[in-house]
Amino acid sequence: MRKIKKWKLLEEIDISPSPWFPLFKHKVKLPNGRIVDDYFLSKVGDVAMIVPITKKGEIVFVRQYKHGAGDIIIELPAGRIKTGHNPEEVAKNELEEETGYHVKQLFHLGTIYGEPSKDTFKVYGYLARDIDIRHTQRFDENEDLQVLRIPVKRVDEKIRSGEIKASDTITFIKLAQLKAPELFR
């Protein structure tokens, strides 16, 4: 198998239009020697996502408007990880803030790249079992969402029908099914 080499970063210029959308112009050298001086890359920040399963065998989702998609999306609770914060703690906090559910222990499902061609962010996925409702929801000022509980046996049909279509949500549901199949029987 032929060895694939990484690109070499020669220059990075911050051209961010706002703090909400960090954007950088890279000058890179490809392994074949070619220089590309206008490769644009965003760095919106890593995300922690959680697959929360209730004692009744339901996955807790949030339904909310996502402006990038221009649509109302059903997805797993998630949030951006601020610099220096632990992804597992962010996942727990987002679950409580968005849904009111509390969990003590998480199982790490894996880490995926959200958009590996044009962004640096990773999504850290966790599984939470036997969650308890303990709090009222505490939204960020730009959040307006509904909590949905879908039985684990109906989640695949929601994916097949297109009701659930966020790629990171689907990925972590599938990883949870592979790593903890007993929860999905």
Secondary structure, 3 states (H helix, E strand, C coil): CCCCCCCEEEEEEECCCECCECEEEEEEECCCCCEEEEEEEECCCCEEEEEEEECCCEEEEEEEEECCCCEEEEECCEEECCCCCCHHHHHHHHHHHHHCEECCCEEEEEEEECCCCCECCEEEEEEEEEEEECCCCCCCCCCCEEEEEEEHHHHHHHHHHCCCCCHHHHHHHHHHHHHCHHHHC
